[in-house]
């Protein structure tokens, strides 16, 4: 549920920002940070029952951002179309991201 909400926040922010700044890359980066922030706070409070901290938030951004870049790199390396790369990301990211978040961000 938190992953769905995170994706919705990311999408809404992206659509809201992209026309204003006229840059998909910057809009997606800002929307990604907004989505990760939402995901981090909700996961900290509801899933892992921990107090949110700035340091853990940065670990969450680094972890989620790294996965995003890795999937993009795989798509580039395999010469996949963007939609195929995105679909692969959407299929595998939730499980990988949850596992890494549990091990790296909320590792108490």
Buried (B, 14 or more C-beta within 10 A) or exposed (E): EBBEEBBEBBEEBBEEBBEEEEEEEEBBBBBBBBBBBBBBBBBBEEBBEEEBEEEBBEBBBEBBBEBBEEBBEBBEEEEBEEEEBBEBBEEEBBEBBBEBBEEBBBEE
